């Protein structure tokens, strides 16, 4: 039996996981891993934290801590969140551990000894103020392809183009904001141009079964012609390059991070780890579209050069991006729904999130999450269809038969039921069409509801008890099959429902079920367990709280947008420069001086203060997220800079009429923007 190694993209350990990551990578990967296990396949499901990326060093500098402090914190947050959501990794590892360092260095040294690299001295950007060479992500500038002024030196996140720092227009250092200079340094390059001719052209073009968005992006790269790419960097955080003359250099993160899949396997299975990467093994990568080039071109090129029986990826079912409430998810603007916060704000609603994100999964194009849609899908589908069917069946069983399943007397064609409701779902999952597969799950619940509504056993029992018993017995069978079918999509719900049915299904029965050959039934006189609701309605106040939380993210982001002059000793305090605007854009802002008349805490909101402002002859109410920085008493009487024409927005039931502007230093401390002399409230700012 061939082995299946399933990997999910290693999340950067510089922040928590958000719903875009879940919809694009981790929930689809978990569905597929659970499914393949249930088929009886030999499966390893691998993931871990990517702990050497430049974003980690940037966050460490911003927070004034070490990179190790950052990755230790977020490795735990991310790992705990995945476990709480029910993501069934066989291992969640990390790339800062010794096993990974040793294996990554061994991999590099193996290719080095085979003379696979080109050793090239070239001029690289150097920040004279920060006194260090700049990795690609330390350089920002204008994208030459779409004119995005905030492109990085390795990639434009607006148009998706992969770049080199030399291609950026008007490059700047992300460390100090200064213009970098070119300085000579030596690095080791992967000759992708040669590997394209020898291997990659055939590899990409022969994988005709890949998703069109994946193969299309890869072929576009090949058509443009691949170029050599540096596999080492001049940095002080990462895995040291293990060859002579490489002092002060580390392995490029996109060289060593994919090796993290292999090192995690070795950590988990030290005695037979190589069997999961060589020979008769299928390798399946679950990633987002921004990582396609690294998993379909660079990593396969590395594995090909390594040889030694290493397999290259068989499938790379990459997804597109998930947007949030009409905007792109942005970690820098805190415009995201973070998994760790969701699990606190909406406890015991893991499967609700899994269900909604699978329903809107961006499988072939970008999709969108809104909290109102979340509420609608949970209430109308999970509660109204799935939960309603389960509760009706179990309650009626208790009411009419004291919880004992009647004998089977129905004459439904169970082979036809398998062909209609089970086999198509298995086929869709095997084709990575998880959204359609989950829709098939709900079709079985709809079938059960329709059957009950048509047969009306609560009425039938008054005239034909045997017929009513047959109806409820078959409805119980549908419920059992629905519970087993749910295991890959809604694992907590599946186990909860099996507990209420008081049934355990063997692995052999599950395998036959998923192979489409066995419709599960329940023996006569089987007693069900304790009955409870599977799902609860999501109330409006829950959604309002989440919308207010997002709105506050925008307020906090705007409040901290003002740049702070750097000190001579700390060049990291400058706020990231924003895109250039025209005067007409600035003229739209109605900025005024205002005076704080009253201030009080907002109930059940730790971050919010409610301020009453005097703005000339008017008074305005503003809700501001500054309660962690100031007491109400400190705020009363202050003159503040006030944005008067920001559209009103309700927050915690309070209409906030505009916003006050603040400055934030590198330590996260907020300061009021105030006039240098006494000036009447309501005075304009220009």
N, C-alpha and C positions, 0 to 999 in steps of 0.2 A: 504494500500500500504506500503510495507516494505521500510525502509530508507536505504540509501547507504552512509556510511561514507568512504570517500576516503582520504588517507593521502599520502603525499610525504615526503620523508626523510628530517629531519631537518638539513639544512646545517650548518656546524660550522661557527660561526661568527668570524673567524680569517683570512679571506681572501675572495676575490670575488668568484663567481661561474664560472666554466669553462665549455667547451663544453662536456667534459666527463660526468659531472653531468647532463647536459641537455639531452644528448642522452640516458643516462642510467635510468634517473628518471623523470625529470620534464616535458619534452615534451610528453613522453608516458602517464604520469598521466593526463596531461591537455587534451590530445586527448580523453582519457577515460571519464574524468569528463564532457567535453562538449557533448560527445555522450550520456551519460546517462541522462543528463539534457534534451537534445533534444527529448529523448524518453518519457519525462514527468515524470521521476522518481524524488523522493525527495532525493536530493543530497547535501552533504556538502563536500567541497574540502578544506582540512586543511593542513597548513604548518606553519613554523616559524623558527627563528634562534635558534640553539642549542648554548647556551652562557656560558656553564660551562665546556667545554672540556679542557683537559690539553694543547692541542695546543694553546688555547687562552692565557693561562698563560705564555707559552713559548714565544709567540709573544710579549706579554706585557713586559716581562723581556728584550727581545732583543731590543725593541723600547724605553725602559725607561719610559713607561706610565703605567696606571692602567689597569687591565683587563676590567673594565667598559668602559674606553676610547676606547679600541679595539672593544668591542661588539657594542657599540653605532655607531661607524663608519661603521662597516661592515653590521650591521643590515639594515642601510639605503641604502648602496650600493647594497646589495643583493636584498632587497625588491623593490627598484626602477628598478633594472635590470629585475626582473621577470615581473613587470608591463609593462615595455617597450616592452618586448618580447611577451606579450599577454597571459601570464600564468594566468589562471582565478581562482586563489584561492578565496574562500569566505572569508578567513582571512589569513594574514601573521603575525603571532604573534612572541613572543620571550620568552625564558625560564627564563629570568632575572626579569620578572615582578611579582608583588605580587600575582596575581591570580594563577600563576604557582607554586610559592614557597609554598603558602598555600595548594594547592591541592596535590602537591608532598609530603609534610610533612604529610598531612592527610592520604594519601595512605600508607606511610611507617608506621605511627602510627597504622593504622587499621591492617596491617599484624603483627606488633609487638604485639598488644594486643591479636591477635589470636595465638601467639607463633609460628608464621610461620618461624622465623629466628633461626639460631644457633648463639649463642654468643660465639665467639672463640678468645682466646688470642693466638697470634702467633708471630713469628719473621718476621719482614718485613724489606726490605732494607731501610737504612737510610744514607743520605749524611752528613757526619760529617763536611765537609767544608761548605756546604750550610745550615747546621743545620736544616734539615727537612726530614720527611719521604718522600719516593719517590713513587708517583703514577706509575702505570704500564707504562705509556707513558714517564715517566721521566727516564726510564731504557732502555738501549740498550745493545745488545750483539749478540752472534752468535745463529742463529736458530738451534735447535737440529735436525730438520727434513730436512732442505735443505741447511744448512751451510751458509745462508745469514748472513754476519757479521754486518748488520745494522737492525736487527729485533728489534721490540719494546717488552716491557714486557707483552703486552696483545695480540699482533698479529704480525705475519710476513707478511709484505706486498708483499713479493716476491712469497711465495708459498700459502699464504692465511690461514695458520694454526693459530688457536687461541692458545695462550700460557699463561702461568703464569710466573712471573719474575723468580721464582726459577728454571724454565726449561732452561733459557738462559745460554749459555756457555760464560764465561768471561764477566759478566755483568759490565756495567759502568753507572755512573750517567750522564744523559743528561744535567744536570745543570753545573757541574764543570769538568766533564771528569774523576773524581776520582773513585776509586773502592769503592762501598758502603759497609757498614757493616750491619749485622743483629741486629735488636733491637726489643724488645717485644712491641706489641701494641694490642689493642682489637678492633674487628670489628664484624659486623653482616652479616651473610652469608645466602644466599638462598640455601636450600637443594635440588639442582637440581637432585641429585641421587634418592631421595625419590619421587620427583615430576615426574621423568621419569617413575617410576613404576606405580604411581597412575593415571597419566594423559597423559604425553607427548608421550609415546609409541603409545597409541590408537589415540591421536590427529594427530600425524604426519602420521601414517600408514593409517588412514582413509581418508586423503586428497589426494586421488588418482588422482584428477584433477589438482594438482599443476604442474608447469613446472618441467621438469626432472632435470634441474640444481638446482632448489630449493629443491625438495624432496630428490635428491641424496645427497646434502650436509647435510641436516638434518639427514637423515638415517645414514650417516657416523658418525656423532656426537653420535647418539644413540648407534650405534654398538660399538663405543669406550668406551661407558659408561660415563654418565655425572657425574660431581663432584660439590661439593658445591662451591659457588662463592660469594665473598664479595660484599655486596651492599652498603658499606660505605668506605670512604677513609680519610686518614689523610692529609687534605689540608686546605688552608685558602681561597679558592675561590670556592663557590658553595652554595648549600642549606644546612644549618645546620641540623644535625641529631636531630630529635625532641624527644629524650628520655634522661633520666637521665644517667650521666656518659659518655656522648658522646661529651664533650667539645673538640673543635678543630677538629671535624670530619664533613664531608659533605657527602651527598648522592652520591653514585657512579653515574657518568653521564649516564651510560646505564641503571640505574634504573629510574632516573627521566626524562631523555630526552623523552622516549616514552610517558610518562604521559603528555608531552607537547602537544600531539595531543588532549588529553582530556581537558587540561586546556585552550587550544585555542578555543575548542568548547564551553566551559563554558563562555569564554570571549565574544564570538560571540553571543551565545544564552543562556543568563543567566537564562531564565525561563524554558527552556525545554532541556537543554544540555544533561541530563541523557538519554533521549529518543534516542539519537544518538549513545549511547554506551551500551544499554541494549535492551532486548526484540527482536522484529522482525527487526533486523538491520544486514545488511551485512557490514563487515569491510574489506576494501581492502587497503593493504600497497604497495606503489611503492617505491622500494629501489634498491641500487646496491648490487652486490653479496657479498661485504665485510660486509654487515649488515644483512645477512640472519639469522645468529645464534641469533642475538638480537631480531629480529622481529618474528621469527618462534619458538623460544625456550624460551628465557628469558622473553619477554613481555607476551606471552600467559601463561607462568607459573605464573606470577604476577597476571594477570587477573583472572586466575582460582582460585588462593588462595584468592583473594579479594572476589569472589562470588558476591552477591548482584545483580545478573542478568547480570553482564558484559559479553559481547560477546567476543569471541576470533577471531583472523583474519580468514576470509573466504578464501581470496586469497592473495598471496604474489608474484606478477609477477615480481620477481627480474631479472634484466639484468646483463650481463657480463660487461667487461670494454671496453672503447674506447681508442685506441692508436692514436698518433699524429705523422705523418711524419716518420713512422718506429720506433718510440720510445714510451715507456710508458709515459703518461702524468705525470709530476712531478711538484708539487707546490713548493717544496723546490728549484728546479733548474729553476723555472719559465718557464718550458717547457709546455706551455699551451696556449690555446686561451681563453682569459677571456671575459665573456659576456659583462661586462660594457665597455671594450675597443672596442669590436666588434661593439657595438651600436654607438660608436663615429666614429670609422674608416669607417664603412659602414652604414651610416644613411639610414633609411627607407628600410632596407633589413632584417627585422625581419623574414618574411615568407620564404625568401631564406634560412636562417639558419635553420629554423624549417624543411623545406622540405629536405634539404641535410642530416641533422642529423637523421631524420626519415628513409630516404632511406638507411642509413648505420647503423641503430640501432643495438647494440650488443645483440640481443634478446636471442640467444642460444650459441653464442661464441663471443670472443673478435673480434672487428672490428677496422677499421682504417679510420681516417680523414686525407686527404691531401688537400692543397689549390688548386692544379691543378684539383683534382676530384670535389671540390666545384665549381670551375669555369666551368668545363665541364657539370655538372648536371644543373647548373643554365642556362647556355647558350643554351644547346641542348634540355633540357626538359622543364624548366619553360618558357624560352623565345621562343624556337623553336617549341614547341608542344602546351603547354597550352596558352601562351600569343599570339602566332601566330593565333591559332584558334579563340580566343576571338576577336582579333583586326580585322581579316578578316570578321567575321560575322557582327560586329558593323559598320565597315566602309562601307561594301556593303549595309547594311540596310539604312545608310544615303545617299549613292550615288544613289540608285535605288528607294527608297521609302520615302525619306525625314525623316527617322527615325521612321516611323510608321509601326508596325508589320502587315504583311498581314494576312488575314483570314486563319484559319487552314483547310487544305485540304488533308494532308498526311494520309496514312492508316497504319502507323506503329502500331504494337501490343505493346501498352504501358505496359501491364502486363509482357510481355516478356522482355521489356527493364528494368523494375524494377528487375525482376528475374536475369537478366544478369549483371546489373551494380550497383544496389543499395543494394539489399539483401545480396549478398556475402560480400560486404564491412562491412555492419553492423555485420554480423556473425564473420568476422575476428577481428573486434574491440572488440566484446564481448569475444573473445578468447585471447585477448591481443596480437594479431599478427598485430601490427601497420604498420610494414614495408610492408607486403603484402597488407594491406588495402589501404595504400597510392598508391601503384602500381595500384590498381584497379581504384583509382581516375584518374590517368594518362591514363588508358585504355579508359575511357570515353572521355577524350580529344583527344586521338588518333582516336577513332571512329568518332568523329566530324570532325577532319582534313581529315580523309580518305573519309568520306561522301562528304565533300565539293570538294575535289580533283576529285572524281569520277563524281560528278554531274556538276561541273563547271558552277555555276549559272551566272557568268559574261559573259559566252558565250551563255548559254541557253536563257537568257533574249532577245537575238537578234532574236530568232526563236520561242520561246514558253514562253511568259511572265507569264502565269498562272503556268507553271511548275517551272519556276525560283522562283516565289513567294512562292510556296509550299516548295521548297528546303530551302530557307532562313528562312521561318517560322519554319520549323523543326530544322534547325541549331540553331535558337534562343532558341528553347525549350531545346536542348541539353546544350546550354550555361547556361540557367537558372538552370537546374538540376546540372550542374557542379558547379555553384556558391554555391548552397545550400549544396552540398556534400562537398565542400571545407571548410565549416565553422569549422569543427573539426580539420582539419589539418593546414589550412592557413587562419586564421580568418580575417586578414587585407585584403587579396586578395578577400575573399568571400564578404566582405562588399563593397569593391571597385567595384567589378563586379556587385553586385546588384544595386549599385548607378548608374552605367553606363546603366544598363538595366532599371533603374527607377522603381524598383519593391520592394515591401515589402511583405514578406512571413509571415503569421500568425504562432503562435506556434502550433496550431492544424494541419496546413498543413505540418509543419516540422515534427511533430510527425508521421503523416500518411506516409510521405515520408520515414523516417528512419525505419518505420515498414515494408517498402517494398511494400506498398499497393497503393501508389499514385505517378504517374509520373506527374510532374508539367508542366502546359502549360501556355501560354500567351494569353490574350484576343486580338481579332482582333482590329486593329487601335490603339493599345497601343503605346505611344511615348517613345522612349528610351531617356536616358539622354546624358550628354556630354561624349564624347569618349576620352580615353587616353590609353597609353600603360600600361599594368599591370606590366611588368618586363623590366628591362634594362640589357643589356649585361654587364658582368664583364670583364673589360679590363685587359690586361697583366700587366700594371703598378700597378694595385691594388693588384694583386697576388704577384708581386715582392716585394711590400712594406711589405706585411704580412710575406713573407718568410725572408726578411731581418730582420724583427722584431724578428722572432724566432731565427735567427742566432745570433742576438745581445744578446739575452737572454743567449745563450751558452757562448758568449764572456764575458759577465758581470759575469756569474757564475764562469768561469775559473779565471777571473781577481780577484775575491774576495775569491778565494779558499785558499790562503795562511793563515795559522794560526797566530794569534796574541797572544803574551804571556799575561796571565791574570794578572791583578793587585791584590793586597792583598784584596782590598775592593770590587772588582767586579768579581765574578766567572763565569759570563755569557758570557765573551768575547771570550772564546775558540771556534774556528770553529769546527763544528761537525766532528769527526774523520771519515776519509774515509776508504774504504776497503783496506786491505793489498795488496801490489803489489810485484812483483819480480824485481830484478835489471834489467833484460832484458827489462821490461816495461819502466823503467826510462831511459834506454840507448837509447830508440827510440826517445827521445826528443832532438832536436837540439837547445839547449839554448845558446844564445850569448848576449854579451853586444852590444848595439847599441846607436847611438847618434841621437837626433831629430834635423834635419836640418831645416824643415819648418813645419808649422801647421796651419790649417785653418778649419773653421766650414763647415760642410756639409749642403748644401742647403736643406731646408724643413725637417731637422732632428735635433730636439732640443738636442738629447743626443750624437750626433756623431761629432767627430773631425777626419779630414784627416791628417795623419802624414807622412812626408817623412823621412826615417831613413837612416843613414849612417851605413852600416854593412861591415866593412873592406873596400874593394875596390868597393863594390856594393851599390846601393841605392834601398830601398824597400818602397812600399806604404802600410800603415796600416790604417784601419778605426777602431776607438776605441770609445766605449761608455762612455767617460769621460767628455763630454762637460758641464755637470751640476756641475762638480767639479773643472775644470780648464779652464782658458781662453787660447787661442792659444799662447799668449805672455808668459804665465807661463811655457809652455811646451818646447818651442824652446830652444835648447842648452842642455837639460837634457840628461844624460846617463840613459838608461833604460834596463831592462831585456827583451829579445826578443825571442819568440818561432818562429824559422825560418822555420821549416818544417811542419807547419800546412797547410793543403790543402787550396789553395786560394778560396775565396768566394766573389761573387759580392754583394755589399751592396750599395743601392741607385745608382746603375750604376757604382760604383767604385770597382775595383778588390782589395780586401784586401789580402795582401801577408803575412800571419802570424798574430801574435798578440803580444802586450806588456803585461807584467804581473804586477799586482798591488796587494797590501794588503789592507784589509778593516777592520776597527775597529768596535766595537759594536755600534757606532753611525752612521755607514754607510759611514764614511769618508775614502777616498782612499789615498793611499801613493804609490809613485814610489818605485820599488825595484831597488836599485842602488848599485854599488860597493863601498867599503869603501875608495878606493883610485883611482886616475886617472889610467885608463887602456884603451888601444887602442880599438876602436870599432871593432867588428868582433871577439873579443876574446871569446873562448868557456867557458861554465860554466859546471862544472862537480862535 
